[in-house]
Amino acid sequence: MECDYNYAKFYCYVEIKNESTAKDIYDKLTVAFPDTHPAYSTIKLWCRDFNTNRRTSCDDQPRSGRPRTSRSE
């Protein structure tokens, strides 16, 4: 089984609510998913965003610009 970023983000959210540190969360994800866990910098970013209420849900935030789709004709 591989670590999906949405699940990892939700896990991070729950652990933040339980007052875990970014390092603790990263270590647990590394043990559970040694090959497919998010990077430590990503976990730190999510933790910071959840702690400062910049991110209030686990959904991806909308991005400006053109969507990443292509079309072949």
PDB file of N, CA, C and O in Angstrom:
ATOM      1  N   MET A   1       0.847  -1.178   0.000  1.00  0.00           N
ATOM      2  CA  MET A   1       0.000   0.000   0.000  1.00  0.00           C
ATOM      3  C   MET A   1       0.894   1.243   0.000  1.00  0.00           C
ATOM      4  O   MET A   1       1.924   1.281   0.673  1.00  0.00           O
ATOM      5  N   GLU A   2       0.490   2.238  -0.751  1.00  0.00           N
ATOM      6  CA  GLU A   2       1.275   3.461  -0.773  1.00  0.00           C
ATOM      7  C   GLU A   2       0.542   4.579  -0.039  1.00  0.00           C
ATOM      8  O   GLU A   2      -0.670   4.518   0.168  1.00  0.00           O
ATOM      9  N   CYS A   3       1.284   5.572   0.337  1.00  0.00           N
ATOM     10  CA  CYS A   3       0.751   6.688   1.108  1.00  0.00           C
ATOM     11  C   CYS A   3       0.196   7.744   0.162  1.00  0.00           C
ATOM     12  O   CYS A   3       0.950   8.380  -0.575  1.00  0.00           O
ATOM     13  N   ASP A   4      -1.104   7.928   0.180  1.00  0.00           N
ATOM     14  CA  ASP A   4      -1.764   8.956  -0.607  1.00  0.00           C
ATOM     15  C   ASP A   4      -1.634  10.293   0.138  1.00  0.00           C
ATOM     16  O   ASP A   4      -1.800  10.334   1.357  1.00  0.00           O
ATOM     17  N   TYR A   5      -1.343  11.363  -0.569  1.00  0.00           N
ATOM     18  CA  TYR A   5      -1.129  12.653   0.080  1.00  0.00           C
ATOM     19  C   TYR A   5      -2.359  13.140   0.826  1.00  0.00           C
ATOM     20  O   TYR A   5      -2.223  13.786   1.865  1.00  0.00           O
ATOM     21  N   ASN A   6      -3.561  12.847   0.326  1.00  0.00           N
ATOM     22  CA  ASN A   6      -4.769  13.280   1.032  1.00  0.00           C
ATOM     23  C   ASN A   6      -4.890  12.579   2.383  1.00  0.00           C
ATOM     24  O   ASN A   6      -5.268  13.207   3.372  1.00  0.00           O
ATOM     25  N   TYR A   7      -4.578  11.302   2.435  1.00  0.00           N
ATOM     26  CA  TYR A   7      -4.604  10.574   3.702  1.00  0.00           C
ATOM     27  C   TYR A   7      -3.528  11.088   4.638  1.00  0.00           C
ATOM     28  O   TYR A   7      -3.769  11.251   5.834  1.00  0.00           O
ATOM     29  N   ALA A   8      -2.341  11.343   4.103  1.00  0.00           N
ATOM     30  CA  ALA A   8      -1.242  11.846   4.923  1.00  0.00           C
ATOM     31  C   ALA A   8      -1.579  13.227   5.480  1.00  0.00           C
ATOM     32  O   ALA A   8      -1.255  13.530   6.628  1.00  0.00           O
ATOM     33  N   LYS A   9      -2.221  14.053   4.680  1.00  0.00           N
ATOM     34  CA  LYS A   9      -2.606  15.388   5.126  1.00  0.00           C
ATOM     35  C   LYS A   9      -3.645  15.296   6.245  1.00  0.00           C
ATOM     36  O   LYS A   9      -3.579  16.036   7.227  1.00  0.00           O
ATOM     37  N   PHE A  10      -4.601  14.381   6.087  1.00  0.00           N
ATOM     38  CA  PHE A  10      -5.611  14.193   7.128  1.00  0.00           C
ATOM     39  C   PHE A  10      -4.957  13.670   8.410  1.00  0.00           C
ATOM     40  O   PHE A  10      -5.280  14.128   9.506  1.00  0.00           O
ATOM     41  N   TYR A  11      -4.038  12.709   8.269  1.00  0.00           N
ATOM     42  CA  TYR A  11      -3.322  12.179   9.423  1.00  0.00           C
ATOM     43  C   TYR A  11      -2.553  13.298  10.130  1.00  0.00           C
ATOM     44  O   TYR A  11      -2.534  13.368  11.359  1.00  0.00           O
ATOM     45  N   CYS A  12      -1.934  14.150   9.358  1.00  0.00           N
ATOM     46  CA  CYS A  12      -1.206  15.293   9.903  1.00  0.00           C
ATOM     47  C   CYS A  12      -2.160  16.197  10.681  1.00  0.00           C
ATOM     48  O   CYS A  12      -1.828  16.653  11.775  1.00  0.00           O
ATOM     49  N   TYR A  13      -3.327  16.456  10.129  1.00  0.00           N
ATOM     50  CA  TYR A  13      -4.332  17.297  10.790  1.00  0.00           C
ATOM     51  C   TYR A  13      -4.736  16.712  12.138  1.00  0.00           C
ATOM     52  O   TYR A  13      -4.802  17.430  13.136  1.00  0.00           O
ATOM     53  N   VAL A  14      -5.005  15.414  12.167  1.00  0.00           N
ATOM     54  CA  VAL A  14      -5.405  14.746  13.411  1.00  0.00           C
ATOM     55  C   VAL A  14      -4.277  14.803  14.433  1.00  0.00           C
ATOM     56  O   VAL A  14      -4.514  15.098  15.604  1.00  0.00           O
ATOM     57  N   GLU A  15      -3.060  14.525  13.998  1.00  0.00           N
ATOM     58  CA  GLU A  15      -1.922  14.536  14.919  1.00  0.00           C
ATOM     59  C   GLU A  15      -1.645  15.944  15.458  1.00  0.00           C
ATOM     60  O   GLU A  15      -1.255  16.087  16.617  1.00  0.00           O
ATOM     61  N   ILE A  16      -1.838  16.967  14.652  1.00  0.00           N
ATOM     62  CA  ILE A  16      -1.675  18.341  15.118  1.00  0.00           C
ATOM     63  C   ILE A  16      -2.689  18.642  16.208  1.00  0.00           C
ATOM     64  O   ILE A  16      -2.362  19.287  17.205  1.00  0.00           O
ATOM     65  N   LYS A  17      -3.917  18.178  16.023  1.00  0.00           N
ATOM     66  CA  LYS A  17      -4.950  18.375  17.040  1.00  0.00           C
ATOM     67  C   LYS A  17      -4.599  17.641  18.331  1.00  0.00           C
ATOM     68  O   LYS A  17      -5.031  18.043  19.412  1.00  0.00           O
ATOM     69  N   ASN A  18      -3.813  16.563  18.223  1.00  0.00           N
ATOM     70  CA  ASN A  18      -3.353  15.819  19.392  1.00  0.00           C
ATOM     71  C   ASN A  18      -1.996  16.319  19.893  1.00  0.00           C
ATOM     72  O   ASN A  18      -1.347  15.674  20.715  1.00  0.00           O
ATOM     73  N   GLU A  19      -1.578  17.488  19.379  1.00  0.00           N
ATOM     74  CA  GLU A  19      -0.367  18.180  19.812  1.00  0.00           C
ATOM     75  C   GLU A  19       0.935  17.441  19.496  1.00  0.00           C
ATOM     76  O   GLU A  19       1.907  17.547  20.243  1.00  0.00           O
ATOM     77  N   SER A  20       0.953  16.705  18.407  1.00  0.00           N
ATOM     78  CA  SER A  20       2.186  16.069  17.940  1.00  0.00           C
ATOM     79  C   SER A  20       3.019  17.088  17.172  1.00  0.00           C
ATOM     80  O   SER A  20       2.485  18.061  16.639  1.00  0.00           O
ATOM     81  N   THR A  21       4.310  16.865  17.120  1.00  0.00           N
ATOM     82  CA  THR A  21       5.196  17.758  16.360  1.00  0.00           C
ATOM     83  C   THR A  21       5.330  17.237  14.923  1.00  0.00           C
ATOM     84  O   THR A  21       4.997  16.091  14.624  1.00  0.00           O
ATOM     85  N   ALA A  22       5.822  18.104  14.056  1.00  0.00           N
ATOM     86  CA  ALA A  22       6.048  17.709  12.664  1.00  0.00           C
ATOM     87  C   ALA A  22       7.025  16.544  12.584  1.00  0.00           C
ATOM     88  O   ALA A  22       6.851  15.641  11.767  1.00  0.00           O
ATOM     89  N   LYS A  23       8.052  16.560  13.429  1.00  0.00           N
ATOM     90  CA  LYS A  23       9.040  15.484  13.442  1.00  0.00           C
ATOM     91  C   LYS A  23       8.397  14.154  13.846  1.00  0.00           C
ATOM     92  O   LYS A  23       8.687  13.122  13.241  1.00  0.00           O
ATOM     93  N   ASP A  24       7.528  14.167  14.862  1.00  0.00           N
ATOM     94  CA  ASP A  24       6.831  12.942  15.282  1.00  0.00           C
ATOM     95  C   ASP A  24       5.961  12.395  14.152  1.00  0.00           C
ATOM     96  O   ASP A  24       5.948  11.192  13.891  1.00  0.00           O
ATOM     97  N   ILE A  25       5.242  13.285  13.492  1.00  0.00           N
ATOM     98  CA  ILE A  25       4.356  12.876  12.397  1.00  0.00           C
ATOM     99  C   ILE A  25       5.175  12.280  11.256  1.00  0.00           C
ATOM    100  O   ILE A  25       4.824  11.235  10.708  1.00  0.00           O
ATOM    101  N   TYR A  26       6.269  12.954  10.903  1.00  0.00           N
ATOM    102  CA  TYR A  26       7.134  12.474   9.832  1.00  0.00           C
ATOM    103  C   TYR A  26       7.698  11.092  10.173  1.00  0.00           C
ATOM    104  O   TYR A  26       7.704  10.196   9.330  1.00  0.00           O
ATOM    105  N   ASP A  27       8.163  10.927  11.392  1.00  0.00           N
ATOM    106  CA  ASP A  27       8.732   9.640  11.808  1.00  0.00           C
ATOM    107  C   ASP A  27       7.697   8.514  11.711  1.00  0.00           C
ATOM    108  O   ASP A  27       8.013   7.415  11.254  1.00  0.00           O
ATOM    109  N   LYS A  28       6.473   8.788  12.138  1.00  0.00           N
ATOM    110  CA  LYS A  28       5.414   7.767  12.078  1.00  0.00           C
ATOM    111  C   LYS A  28       5.063   7.409  10.633  1.00  0.00           C
ATOM    112  O   LYS A  28       4.873   6.236  10.310  1.00  0.00           O
ATOM    113  N   LEU A  29       4.978   8.413   9.771  1.00  0.00           N
ATOM    114  CA  LEU A  29       4.678   8.135   8.362  1.00  0.00           C
ATOM    115  C   LEU A  29       5.827   7.396   7.683  1.00  0.00           C
ATOM    116  O   LEU A  29       5.598   6.561   6.807  1.00  0.00           O
ATOM    117  N   THR A  30       7.046   7.696   8.077  1.00  0.00           N
ATOM    118  CA  THR A  30       8.213   7.009   7.515  1.00  0.00           C
ATOM    119  C   THR A  30       8.210   5.529   7.867  1.00  0.00           C
ATOM    120  O   THR A  30       8.554   4.684   7.041  1.00  0.00           O
ATOM    121  N   VAL A  31       7.819   5.222   9.096  1.00  0.00           N
ATOM    122  CA  VAL A  31       7.746   3.815   9.517  1.00  0.00           C
ATOM    123  C   VAL A  31       6.614   3.101   8.788  1.00  0.00           C
ATOM    124  O   VAL A  31       6.784   1.973   8.323  1.00  0.00           O
ATOM    125  N   ALA A  32       5.456   3.757   8.689  1.00  0.00           N
ATOM    126  CA  ALA A  32       4.290   3.122   8.069  1.00  0.00           C
ATOM    127  C   ALA A  32       4.433   2.993   6.549  1.00  0.00           C
ATOM    128  O   ALA A  32       4.007   1.995   5.967  1.00  0.00           O
ATOM    129  N   PHE A  33       5.030   4.001   5.910  1.00  0.00           N
ATOM    130  CA  PHE A  33       5.163   4.025   4.450  1.00  0.00           C
ATOM    131  C   PHE A  33       6.599   4.391   4.077  1.00  0.00           C
ATOM    132  O   PHE A  33       6.858   5.525   3.675  1.00  0.00           O
ATOM    133  N   PRO A  34       7.528   3.454   4.204  1.00  0.00           N
ATOM    134  CA  PRO A  34       8.943   3.806   4.016  1.00  0.00           C
ATOM    135  C   PRO A  34       9.296   4.316   2.617  1.00  0.00           C
ATOM    136  O   PRO A  34      10.250   5.080   2.468  1.00  0.00           O
ATOM    137  N   ASP A  35       8.553   3.913   1.601  1.00  0.00           N
ATOM    138  CA  ASP A  35       8.915   4.301   0.231  1.00  0.00           C
ATOM    139  C   ASP A  35       8.089   5.441  -0.336  1.00  0.00           C
ATOM    140  O   ASP A  35       8.498   6.063  -1.317  1.00  0.00           O
ATOM    141  N   THR A  36       6.926   5.734   0.259  1.00  0.00           N
ATOM    142  CA  THR A  36       6.013   6.684  -0.384  1.00  0.00           C
ATOM    143  C   THR A  36       5.514   7.800   0.521  1.00  0.00           C
ATOM    144  O   THR A  36       4.505   8.429   0.202  1.00  0.00           O
ATOM    145  N   HIS A  37       6.175   8.067   1.624  1.00  0.00           N
ATOM    146  CA  HIS A  37       5.713   9.111   2.538  1.00  0.00           C
ATOM    147  C   HIS A  37       6.064  10.496   1.999  1.00  0.00           C
ATOM    148  O   HIS A  37       7.000  10.632   1.211  1.00  0.00           O
ATOM    149  N   PRO A  38       5.320  11.530   2.417  1.00  0.00           N
ATOM    150  CA  PRO A  38       5.652  12.895   2.007  1.00  0.00           C
ATOM    151  C   PRO A  38       6.983  13.336   2.618  1.00  0.00           C
ATOM    152  O   PRO A  38       7.426  12.792   3.629  1.00  0.00           O
ATOM    153  N   ALA A  39       7.597  14.308   2.002  1.00  0.00           N
ATOM    154  CA  ALA A  39       8.858  14.853   2.495  1.00  0.00           C
ATOM    155  C   ALA A  39       8.639  15.583   3.820  1.00  0.00           C
ATOM    156  O   ALA A  39       7.539  16.054   4.111  1.00  0.00           O
ATOM    157  N   TYR A  40       9.703  15.665   4.614  1.00  0.00           N
ATOM    158  CA  TYR A  40       9.619  16.357   5.902  1.00  0.00           C
ATOM    159  C   TYR A  40       9.213  17.818   5.712  1.00  0.00           C
ATOM    160  O   TYR A  40       8.451  18.358   6.514  1.00  0.00           O
ATOM    161  N   SER A  41       9.715  18.457   4.659  1.00  0.00           N
ATOM    162  CA  SER A  41       9.361  19.866   4.417  1.00  0.00           C
ATOM    163  C   SER A  41       7.867  20.029   4.140  1.00  0.00           C
ATOM    164  O   SER A  41       7.272  21.040   4.515  1.00  0.00           O
ATOM    165  N   THR A  42       7.264  19.044   3.490  1.00  0.00           N
ATOM    166  CA  THR A  42       5.820  19.074   3.231  1.00  0.00           C
ATOM    167  C   THR A  42       5.045  18.932   4.529  1.00  0.00           C
ATOM    168  O   THR A  42       4.070  19.649   4.754  1.00  0.00           O
ATOM    169  N   ILE A  43       5.474  18.011   5.384  1.00  0.00           N
ATOM    170  CA  ILE A  43       4.819  17.812   6.675  1.00  0.00           C
ATOM    171  C   ILE A  43       4.923  19.090   7.512  1.00  0.00           C
ATOM    172  O   ILE A  43       3.945  19.497   8.140  1.00  0.00           O
ATOM    173  N   LYS A  44       6.102  19.727   7.526  1.00  0.00           N
ATOM    174  CA  LYS A  44       6.276  20.975   8.281  1.00  0.00           C
ATOM    175  C   LYS A  44       5.347  22.065   7.757  1.00  0.00           C
ATOM    176  O   LYS A  44       4.766  22.814   8.542  1.00  0.00           O
ATOM    177  N   LEU A  45       5.205  22.158   6.449  1.00  0.00           N
ATOM    178  CA  LEU A  45       4.326  23.156   5.847  1.00  0.00           C
ATOM    179  C   LEU A  45       2.881  22.921   6.262  1.00  0.00           C
ATOM    180  O   LEU A  45       2.188  23.856   6.666  1.00  0.00           O
ATOM    181  N   TRP A  46       2.421  21.665   6.164  1.00  0.00           N
ATOM    182  CA  TRP A  46       1.052  21.347   6.574  1.00  0.00           C
ATOM    183  C   TRP A  46       0.837  21.665   8.048  1.00  0.00           C
ATOM    184  O   TRP A  46      -0.189  22.238   8.415  1.00  0.00           O
ATOM    185  N   CYS A  47       1.789  21.300   8.889  1.00  0.00           N
ATOM    186  CA  CYS A  47       1.674  21.562  10.331  1.00  0.00           C
ATOM    187  C   CYS A  47       1.578  23.058  10.600  1.00  0.00           C
ATOM    188  O   CYS A  47       0.736  23.504  11.379  1.00  0.00           O
ATOM    189  N   ARG A  48       2.444  23.827   9.953  1.00  0.00           N
ATOM    190  CA  ARG A  48       2.395  25.278  10.129  1.00  0.00           C
ATOM    191  C   ARG A  48       1.053  25.843   9.694  1.00  0.00           C
ATOM    192  O   ARG A  48       0.467  26.678  10.383  1.00  0.00           O
ATOM    193  N   ASP A  49       0.569  25.381   8.544  1.00  0.00           N
ATOM    194  CA  ASP A  49      -0.708  25.879   8.031  1.00  0.00           C
ATOM    195  C   ASP A  49      -1.881  25.498   8.936  1.00  0.00           C
ATOM    196  O   ASP A  49      -2.786  26.304   9.149  1.00  0.00           O
ATOM    197  N   PHE A  50      -1.870  24.271   9.468  1.00  0.00           N
ATOM    198  CA  PHE A  50      -2.947  23.860  10.375  1.00  0.00           C
ATOM    199  C   PHE A  50      -2.870  24.612  11.699  1.00  0.00           C
ATOM    200  O   PHE A  50      -3.903  24.991  12.251  1.00  0.00           O
ATOM    201  N   ASN A  51      -1.681  24.833  12.211  1.00  0.00           N
ATOM    202  CA  ASN A  51      -1.518  25.530  13.488  1.00  0.00           C
ATOM    203  C   ASN A  51      -1.908  26.998  13.412  1.00  0.00           C
ATOM    204  O   ASN A  51      -2.404  27.558  14.390  1.00  0.00           O
ATOM    205  N   THR A  52      -1.692  27.623  12.270  1.00  0.00           N
ATOM    206  CA  THR A  52      -2.008  29.048  12.124  1.00  0.00           C
ATOM    207  C   THR A  52      -3.378  29.277  11.496  1.00  0.00           C
ATOM    208  O   THR A  52      -3.751  30.413  11.205  1.00  0.00           O
ATOM    209  N   ASN A  53      -4.125  28.197  11.289  1.00  0.00           N
ATOM    210  CA  ASN A  53      -5.458  28.249  10.661  1.00  0.00           C
ATOM    211  C   ASN A  53      -5.424  28.785   9.240  1.00  0.00           C
ATOM    212  O   ASN A  53      -6.447  29.219   8.712  1.00  0.00           O
ATOM    213  N   ARG A  54      -4.256  28.756   8.622  1.00  0.00           N
ATOM    214  CA  ARG A  54      -4.174  29.130   7.204  1.00  0.00           C
ATOM    215  C   ARG A  54      -4.857  28.059   6.359  1.00  0.00           C
ATOM    216  O   ARG A  54      -5.492  28.351   5.346  1.00  0.00           O
ATOM    217  N   ARG A  55      -4.713  26.834   6.795  1.00  0.00           N
ATOM    218  CA  ARG A  55      -5.382  25.704   6.140  1.00  0.00           C
ATOM    219  C   ARG A  55      -6.415  25.197   7.129  1.00  0.00           C
ATOM    220  O   ARG A  55      -6.072  24.780   8.235  1.00  0.00           O
ATOM    221  N   THR A  56      -7.687  25.231   6.728  1.00  0.00           N
ATOM    222  CA  THR A  56      -8.749  24.820   7.644  1.00  0.00           C
ATOM    223  C   THR A  56      -9.404  23.514   7.234  1.00  0.00           C
ATOM    224  O   THR A  56     -10.313  23.032   7.911  1.00  0.00           O
ATOM    225  N   SER A  57      -8.950  22.939   6.132  1.00  0.00           N
ATOM    226  CA  SER A  57      -9.465  21.639   5.716  1.00  0.00           C
ATOM    227  C   SER A  57      -8.340  20.865   5.050  1.00  0.00           C
ATOM    228  O   SER A  57      -7.260  21.404   4.808  1.00  0.00           O
ATOM    229  N   CYS A  58      -8.598  19.615   4.760  1.00  0.00           N
ATOM    230  CA  CYS A  58      -7.588  18.772   4.124  1.00  0.00           C
ATOM    231  C   CYS A  58      -7.676  18.815   2.600  1.00  0.00           C
ATOM    232  O   CYS A  58      -6.886  18.171   1.909  1.00  0.00           O
ATOM    233  N   ASP A  59      -8.634  19.573   2.082  1.00  0.00           N
ATOM    234  CA  ASP A  59      -8.776  19.690   0.634  1.00  0.00           C
ATOM    235  C   ASP A  59      -7.656  20.549   0.069  1.00  0.00           C
ATOM    236  O   ASP A  59      -7.127  21.427   0.751  1.00  0.00           O
ATOM    237  N   ASP A  60      -7.301  20.288  -1.181  1.00  0.00           N
ATOM    238  CA  ASP A  60      -6.303  21.115  -1.846  1.00  0.00           C
ATOM    239  C   ASP A  60      -6.860  22.515  -2.036  1.00  0.00           C
ATOM    240  O   ASP A  60      -8.051  22.694  -2.292  1.00  0.00           O
ATOM    241  N   GLN A  61      -6.000  23.489  -1.910  1.00  0.00           N
ATOM    242  CA  GLN A  61      -6.412  24.865  -2.097  1.00  0.00           C
ATOM    243  C   GLN A  61      -6.402  25.206  -3.578  1.00  0.00           C
ATOM    244  O   GLN A  61      -5.543  24.730  -4.320  1.00  0.00           O
ATOM    245  N   PRO A  62      -7.359  26.034  -4.015  1.00  0.00           N
ATOM    246  CA  PRO A  62      -7.379  26.400  -5.438  1.00  0.00           C
ATOM    247  C   PRO A  62      -6.120  27.180  -5.821  1.00  0.00           C
ATOM    248  O   PRO A  62      -5.571  27.938  -5.022  1.00  0.00           O
ATOM    249  N   ARG A  63      -5.690  26.977  -7.032  1.00  0.00           N
ATOM    250  CA  ARG A  63      -4.490  27.644  -7.536  1.00  0.00           C
ATOM    251  C   ARG A  63      -4.865  28.531  -8.714  1.00  0.00           C
ATOM    252  O   ARG A  63      -5.783  28.226  -9.476  1.00  0.00           O
ATOM    253  N   SER A  64      -4.156  29.604  -8.843  1.00  0.00           N
ATOM    254  CA  SER A  64      -4.412  30.476  -9.982  1.00  0.00           C
ATOM    255  C   SER A  64      -3.636  29.966 -11.190  1.00  0.00           C
ATOM    256  O   SER A  64      -2.695  29.183 -11.060  1.00  0.00           O
ATOM    257  N   GLY A  65      -4.044  30.420 -12.347  1.00  0.00           N
ATOM    258  CA  GLY A  65      -3.336  30.014 -13.558  1.00  0.00           C
ATOM    259  C   GLY A  65      -4.096  28.971 -14.340  1.00  0.00           C
ATOM    260  O   GLY A  65      -5.222  28.607 -14.001  1.00  0.00           O
ATOM    261  N   ARG A  66      -3.476  28.510 -15.366  1.00  0.00           N
ATOM    262  CA  ARG A  66      -4.092  27.546 -16.260  1.00  0.00           C
ATOM    263  C   ARG A  66      -4.050  26.148 -15.653  1.00  0.00           C
ATOM    264  O   ARG A  66      -3.065  25.792 -15.007  1.00  0.00           O
ATOM    265  N   PRO A  67      -5.104  25.346 -15.848  1.00  0.00           N
ATOM    266  CA  PRO A  67      -5.095  23.980 -15.324  1.00  0.00           C
ATOM    267  C   PRO A  67      -4.045  23.103 -16.028  1.00  0.00           C
ATOM    268  O   PRO A  67      -3.645  23.373 -17.160  1.00  0.00           O
ATOM    269  N   ARG A  68      -3.621  22.066 -15.335  1.00  0.00           N
ATOM    270  CA  ARG A  68      -2.598  21.154 -15.882  1.00  0.00           C
ATOM    271  C   ARG A  68      -3.235  20.084 -16.751  1.00  0.00           C
ATOM    272  O   ARG A  68      -3.119  18.901 -16.431  1.00  0.00           O
ATOM    273  N   THR A  69      -3.879  20.439 -17.800  1.00  0.00           N
ATOM    274  CA  THR A  69      -4.454  19.454 -18.714  1.00  0.00           C
ATOM    275  C   THR A  69      -3.936  19.730 -20.106  1.00  0.00           C
ATOM    276  O   THR A  69      -3.593  20.862 -20.448  1.00  0.00           O
ATOM    277  N   SER A  70      -3.884  18.692 -20.893  1.00  0.00           N
ATOM    278  CA  SER A  70      -3.481  18.870 -22.285  1.00  0.00           C
ATOM    279  C   SER A  70      -4.425  18.096 -23.166  1.00  0.00           C
ATOM    280  O   SER A  70      -5.143  17.206 -22.710  1.00  0.00           O
ATOM    281  N   ARG A  71      -4.413  18.436 -24.393  1.00  0.00           N
ATOM    282  CA  ARG A  71      -5.323  17.806 -25.332  1.00  0.00           C
ATOM    283  C   ARG A  71      -4.572  17.473 -26.589  1.00  0.00           C
ATOM    284  O   ARG A  71      -3.830  18.308 -27.108  1.00  0.00           O
ATOM    285  N   SER A  72      -4.748  16.266 -27.093  1.00  0.00           N
ATOM    286  CA  SER A  72      -4.126  15.907 -28.357  1.00  0.00           C
ATOM    287  C   SER A  72      -5.187  15.925 -29.450  1.00  0.00           C
ATOM    288  O   SER A  72      -6.327  15.507 -29.246  1.00  0.00           O
ATOM    289  N   GLU A  73      -4.792  16.406 -30.584  1.00  0.00           N
ATOM    290  CA  GLU A  73      -5.759  16.467 -31.675  1.00  0.00           C
ATOM    291  C   GLU A  73      -5.274  15.672 -32.848  1.00  0.00           C
ATOM    292  O   GLU A  73      -5.955  15.603 -33.871  1.00  0.00           O
TER     293      GLU A  73
END
